[in-house]
Amino acid sequence: MEVRRITINIAGRVYPLNVPAAEEETLRKVGKQIENMIKDFEQNFDVRDKQDALAMCALKLGTNAEVVSANYDKTIQSTNERLAKINQSLNNETGK
């Protein structure tokens, strides 16, 4: 596995990272997303410093992750229920 050394700038600080090459693009994209969120919070809310903006980013990203996880769980449950019904129908057909 190829590892690359990259730097990500978040809230005016540079973070050097060693990352798998396959993850580089994702990390850069997320870094830019966080920077954009910080700018948005600073422009639209009473944010006193970068730490406040980062805390708000963490809350927003955490909330988004929880929503995605809940939707995923609901989808899995719904799919399992449909598969159980299909399985039951198939069993009823073969039992005739």
C-alpha atoms as one frame of an Amber mdcrd trajectory, in Angstrom:
protein
   0.000   0.000   0.000   1.407   3.345  -1.069   1.557   6.011   1.638   1.773
   9.701   0.822   2.787  12.631   2.975   0.325  15.496   2.609  -0.505  18.660
   4.506  -4.000  19.810   5.356  -4.703  23.376   6.468  -7.569  23.736   8.926
  -8.345  26.926  10.842  -5.004  28.467   9.998  -2.976  25.487  11.165  -1.074
  23.067   8.985  -1.384  19.365   9.732   1.158  17.037   8.102  -0.297  13.580
   7.540   0.907  10.244   6.236  -2.073   8.737   4.439  -2.773   5.818   2.124
  -2.786   7.099  -1.451  -6.379   5.900  -1.870  -7.506   8.243   0.941  -5.650
  11.373  -0.164  -8.423  12.837  -2.290 -11.041  12.208   0.409  -8.925  13.859
   3.115  -8.276  16.896   0.943 -11.980  17.168   0.138 -12.960  16.933   3.813
 -10.306  19.495   4.749 -11.768  21.951   2.226 -15.277  21.186   3.481 -14.226
  21.998   7.058 -12.544  25.227   5.933 -15.723  26.247   4.081 -17.841  25.430
   7.125 -15.580  27.551   9.334 -15.896  30.498   6.935 -19.673  30.048   6.835
 -19.942  29.990  10.639 -17.693  33.045  10.956 -19.724  35.005   8.400 -23.224
  34.018   9.501 -22.995  33.495  13.256 -21.467  35.181  16.277 -18.318  33.077
  16.302 -15.619  34.528  18.542 -12.661  32.401  17.521 -11.545  29.427  15.482
 -12.124  27.012  18.362 -15.805  27.999  18.477 -16.075  27.528  14.716 -14.381
  24.123  14.955 -16.749  23.065  17.745 -19.706  24.044  15.566 -18.194  22.084
  12.661 -17.814  19.041  14.901 -21.459  19.300  15.984 -22.686  19.663  12.406
 -20.557  16.804  11.076 -21.489  14.576  14.026 -25.178  15.307  13.496 -24.873
  14.551   9.784 -23.139  11.253  10.567 -25.891  10.279  13.030 -28.614  11.063
  10.473 -26.861   8.991   7.813 -26.377   6.127  10.271 -30.044   6.196  11.333
 -31.183   6.212   7.694 -28.837   3.327   6.935 -30.211   1.340   9.872 -33.791
   1.977   8.701 -32.903   0.886   5.174 -31.287  -2.316   6.430 -34.292  -3.081
   8.640 -36.729  -2.432   5.792 -34.682  -4.591   3.407 -34.537  -7.425   5.942
 -38.303  -7.260   6.415 -38.911  -7.403   2.647 -36.496 -10.308   2.282 -38.259
 -12.168   5.098 -41.609 -11.691   3.312 -40.133 -12.924   0.028 -38.601 -15.902
   1.803 -41.932 -16.686   3.467 -43.719 -16.474   0.111 -41.190 -18.814  -1.478
 -41.539 -21.264   1.396 -45.336 -21.180   1.050 -45.055 -21.838  -2.694 -42.767
 -24.844  -2.234 -44.987 -26.207   0.523 -48.006 -26.575  -1.774
